[in-house]
Amino acid sequence: MNDFSQHLFWDVDLEHFDFELHKVHLIHKVLEYGVPKDWNLLKQYYGLEVIKEVALNLRTLDAVSLSYLTTIFNIDQTEFRCYKHKQLYPIYGNS
C-alpha cells in the first residue's frame, strides 16, 4: 500500500483498506489519478484481466483513461459501461 502514490488515498482510512474488498475503488483511482508507477504496481497486483473486468464496468472514467484502456486492451470504447452511461446522460455545454 505504501508503494502507491499517497495522493490517491486522501479519502481512505489506510488502516482498514483491503486490497480485495476495495479493488474497484483502487483500480478506479489509479486509472484516473495515478502515475505510471501506480499503473505498474496495479498490473503486478491484480493482473490485466482483473483490471480489464473492473474498467469495463466502471460508471465513470475520464476521456484520457478511456482512450488509454481501449488501446491497451484493444477494445472499442462502446464496450465500456462509462461510455454507454455518458451517451445516456449527456452533459450539455461541456465537451
DRENNU-530322 format. One record per atom (N, C-alpha, C): atom name; x, y, z. Coordinates in nm, 3 decimals, decimal comma. Each point is the difference from the previous one (the first is absolute). Layout:
REM DRENNU-530322
   name        c1        c2        c3
     CA         X         Y         Z
...
***
This chain:
REM DRENNU-530322
   name        c1        c2        c3
      N     0,082    -0,119     0,000
     CA    -0,082     0,119     0,000
      C     0,086     0,125     0,000
      N     0,109    -0,004     0,071
     CA     0,087     0,115     0,009
      C     0,074     0,029    -0,130
      N     0,001    -0,097    -0,093
     CA     0,069     0,021    -0,127
      C    -0,081     0,085    -0,096
      N    -0,132     0,004     0,017
     CA    -0,084     0,083    -0,086
      C     0,014     0,147     0,039
      N    -0,025     0,089    -0,094
     CA     0,005     0,144     0,027
      C    -0,102     0,035     0,108
      N     0,044     0,076     0,097
     CA    -0,086     0,031     0,115
      C    -0,116     0,093    -0,035
      N     0,013     0,077    -0,109
     CA    -0,111     0,090    -0,037
      C    -0,125    -0,077    -0,043
      N     0,014    -0,127    -0,029
     CA    -0,114    -0,082    -0,039
      C    -0,093    -0,031     0,118
      N     0,052     0,012     0,121
     CA    -0,073    -0,049     0,117
      C    -0,036     0,110     0,099
      N    -0,023     0,118    -0,049
     CA    -0,035     0,111     0,090
      C    -0,133    -0,025     0,071
      N    -0,086    -0,082    -0,057
     CA    -0,133    -0,024     0,056
      C    -0,017    -0,141     0,058
      N     0,111    -0,069     0,025
     CA    -0,004    -0,139     0,041
      C     0,070    -0,019     0,134
      N    -0,060    -0,080     0,087
     CA     0,064    -0,040     0,125
      C     0,091    -0,119    -0,032
      N     0,129     0,025    -0,009
     CA     0,094    -0,104    -0,044
      C     0,011    -0,117     0,096
      N    -0,033     0,022     0,125
     CA     0,008    -0,109     0,097
      C    -0,106    -0,108    -0,026
      N    -0,110     0,039    -0,065
     CA    -0,109    -0,094    -0,025
      C    -0,016    -0,032    -0,149
      N     0,098     0,038    -0,080
     CA    -0,010    -0,022    -0,145
      C     0,035    -0,145    -0,030
      N    -0,086    -0,065    -0,076
     CA     0,020    -0,139    -0,040
      C     0,011    -0,006    -0,152
      N     0,109    -0,054    -0,051
     CA     0,024    -0,002    -0,145
      C    -0,108    -0,076    -0,077
      N    -0,054    -0,105     0,057
     CA    -0,104    -0,076    -0,071
      C    -0,137     0,065     0,015
      N    -0,032     0,041     0,119
     CA    -0,130     0,060     0,026
      C    -0,018     0,134    -0,072
      N     0,107     0,075    -0,012
     CA    -0,006     0,134    -0,059
      C     0,071     0,009    -0,136
      N     0,007    -0,111    -0,072
     CA     0,077     0,000    -0,125
      C    -0,060     0,093    -0,105
      N    -0,132     0,012    -0,007
     CA    -0,062     0,090    -0,099
      C     0,041     0,144     0,029
      N    -0,004     0,037     0,127
     CA     0,039     0,135     0,040
      C     0,145     0,028    -0,035
      N     0,089    -0,093     0,031
     CA     0,142     0,018    -0,027
      C     0,027     0,008    -0,150
      N    -0,057    -0,090    -0,077
     CA     0,022    -0,001    -0,145
      C    -0,051     0,129    -0,062
      N    -0,117     0,045     0,041
     CA    -0,057     0,124    -0,053
      C     0,091     0,118     0,031
      N     0,048     0,009     0,123
     CA     0,089     0,111     0,040
      C     0,128    -0,001    -0,082
      N     0,061    -0,115    -0,016
     CA     0,126    -0,007    -0,074
      C    -0,022     0,035    -0,146
      N    -0,109    -0,048    -0,059
     CA    -0,027     0,029    -0,140
      C    -0,018     0,150    -0,025
      N    -0,065     0,069     0,091
     CA    -0,028     0,142    -0,023
      C     0,107     0,093     0,056
      N     0,063    -0,037     0,111
     CA     0,089     0,095     0,068
      C     0,142    -0,053     0,023
      N     0,025    -0,122    -0,039
     CA     0,130    -0,060     0,027
      C     0,108     0,043    -0,098
      N     0,121    -0,029     0,037
     CA     0,117     0,024    -0,085
      C     0,045    -0,136    -0,053
      N     0,091    -0,001    -0,098
     CA     0,042    -0,130    -0,056
      C     0,045    -0,103     0,103
      N     0,065     0,044     0,106
     CA     0,042    -0,093     0,105
      C    -0,121    -0,070     0,062
      N    -0,108     0,075     0,021
     CA    -0,122    -0,057     0,057
      C    -0,062    -0,102    -0,095
      N     0,000     0,031    -0,129
     CA    -0,053    -0,092    -0,101
      C     0,078    -0,131     0,002
      N     0,132     0,008     0,008
     CA     0,083    -0,121     0,003
      C    -0,027    -0,082     0,125
      N    -0,015     0,065     0,115
     CA    -0,032    -0,071     0,123
      C    -0,137    -0,069    -0,011
      N    -0,094     0,070    -0,059
     CA    -0,135    -0,055    -0,018
      C     0,004    -0,125    -0,086
      N     0,075     0,004    -0,109
     CA     0,014    -0,116    -0,088
      C     0,064    -0,117     0,073
      N     0,101     0,028     0,083
     CA     0,066    -0,107     0,074
      C    -0,095    -0,065     0,100
      N    -0,080     0,080     0,066
     CA    -0,085    -0,054     0,106
      C    -0,124    -0,071    -0,054
      N    -0,072     0,065    -0,093
     CA    -0,126    -0,057    -0,048
      C     0,011    -0,073    -0,133
      N     0,090     0,040    -0,085
     CA     0,010    -0,058    -0,134
      C    -0,094     0,072    -0,096
      N     0,029    -0,007    -0,128
     CA    -0,077     0,074    -0,100
      C    -0,144    -0,046    -0,012
      N    -0,027    -0,127     0,019
     CA    -0,137    -0,050    -0,015
      C    -0,094     0,058     0,106
      N     0,046     0,009     0,123
     CA    -0,082     0,056     0,107
      C    -0,020     0,149    -0,023
      N     0,106     0,069    -0,039
     CA    -0,011     0,143    -0,029
      C    -0,099     0,024    -0,113
      N     0,008    -0,083    -0,102
     CA    -0,091     0,011    -0,115
      C    -0,145    -0,021     0,044
      N    -0,024    -0,102     0,077
     CA    -0,135    -0,031     0,048
      C    -0,058     0,117     0,080
      N     0,079     0,055     0,090
     CA    -0,045     0,113     0,082
      C    -0,022     0,122    -0,087
      N     0,095     0,031    -0,087
     CA    -0,009     0,120    -0,085
      C    -0,123    -0,004    -0,091
      N    -0,031    -0,116    -0,053
     CA    -0,117    -0,012    -0,088
      C    -0,130     0,033     0,073
      N    -0,002    -0,016     0,131
     CA    -0,123     0,020     0,076
      C    -0,003     0,129     0,081
      N     0,102     0,085    -0,012
     CA    -0,001     0,127     0,072
      C    -0,105     0,094    -0,058
      N    -0,072     0,067     0,086
     CA    -0,105     0,092    -0,046
      C     0,058     0,128    -0,058
      N     0,111     0,046     0,056
     CA     0,064     0,121    -0,051
      C     0,148    -0,027    -0,023
      N     0,053     0,067    -0,102
     CA     0,142    -0,009    -0,033
      C     0,030     0,119    -0,090
      N     0,108     0,070     0,028
     CA     0,030     0,116    -0,084
      C     0,041    -0,044    -0,139
      N    -0,007     0,093    -0,095
     CA     0,023    -0,031    -0,141
      C     0,141    -0,052    -0,026
      N     0,099     0,054     0,070
     CA     0,138    -0,043    -0,021
      C     0,018    -0,145     0,046
      N    -0,052    -0,033     0,117
     CA     0,011    -0,137     0,051
      C    -0,074    -0,097    -0,090
      N    -0,117     0,040    -0,047
     CA    -0,078    -0,086    -0,090
      C     0,078    -0,027    -0,129
      N     0,059     0,104    -0,054
     CA     0,077    -0,016    -0,123
      C     0,121    -0,092     0,023
      N     0,067     0,017     0,112
     CA     0,115    -0,085     0,033
      C    -0,043    -0,146     0,011
      N    -0,109    -0,025     0,071
     CA    -0,046    -0,137     0,020
      C    -0,047    -0,065    -0,129
      N    -0,064     0,076    -0,089
     CA    -0,041    -0,057    -0,128
      C     0,122    -0,043    -0,081
      N     0,108     0,074     0,014
     CA     0,124    -0,035    -0,071
      C     0,067    -0,120     0,065
      N     0,013     0,002     0,130
     CA     0,068    -0,109     0,072
      C    -0,072    -0,134    -0,021
      N    -0,132     0,002     0,011
     CA    -0,077    -0,123    -0,008
      C    -0,054    -0,029    -0,140
      N     0,022     0,092    -0,094
     CA    -0,047    -0,016    -0,137
      C    -0,151    -0,028    -0,004
      N    -0,073     0,087     0,072
     CA    -0,145    -0,011     0,010
      C    -0,061     0,132    -0,045
      N    -0,110    -0,006    -0,070
     CA    -0,070     0,121    -0,039
      C    -0,060     0,068     0,123
      N     0,001     0,132     0,001
     CA    -0,050     0,074     0,117
      C    -0,147    -0,026     0,028
      N    -0,075    -0,043    -0,097
     CA    -0,142    -0,028     0,022
      C    -0,023    -0,119     0,092
      N     0,104    -0,079     0,024
     CA    -0,011    -0,115     0,091
      C     0,005     0,041     0,147
      N     0,046     0,120     0,027
     CA     0,015     0,047     0,137
      C    -0,131     0,058     0,053
      N    -0,035    -0,036     0,120
     CA    -0,122     0,051     0,063
      C     0,002     0,152     0,010
      N     0,116     0,058     0,030
     CA     0,009     0,145     0,015
      C    -0,035     0,071    -0,131
      N     0,035    -0,060    -0,113
     CA    -0,033     0,059    -0,130
      C    -0,151    -0,005    -0,022
      N    -0,059    -0,113     0,029
     CA    -0,146    -0,014    -0,016
      C    -0,073     0,095     0,093
      N     0,047     0,013     0,122
     CA    -0,062     0,088     0,098
      C     0,009     0,145    -0,045
      N     0,113     0,037    -0,056
     CA     0,019     0,137    -0,048
      C    -0,095     0,030    -0,117
      N    -0,025    -0,097    -0,083
     CA    -0,092     0,018    -0,113
      C    -0,144     0,015     0,048
      N    -0,034    -0,068     0,107
     CA    -0,136     0,007     0,053
      C    -0,025     0,131     0,074
      N     0,103     0,052     0,064
     CA    -0,014     0,122     0,081
      C     0,103     0,104    -0,043
      N    -0,018     0,060    -0,116
     CA     0,097     0,098    -0,048
      C    -0,002     0,128     0,083
      N     0,116     0,062     0,012
     CA     0,012     0,129     0,068
      C     0,012     0,105    -0,108
      N    -0,101     0,079    -0,017
     CA    -0,002     0,101    -0,105
      C     0,086     0,119     0,039
      N     0,070     0,055    -0,098
     CA     0,084     0,116     0,024
      C     0,137    -0,037     0,054
      N     0,029    -0,129     0,007
     CA     0,129    -0,046     0,049
      C     0,045    -0,112    -0,090
      N     0,114     0,019    -0,067
     CA     0,045    -0,103    -0,093
      C     0,082    -0,107     0,061
***
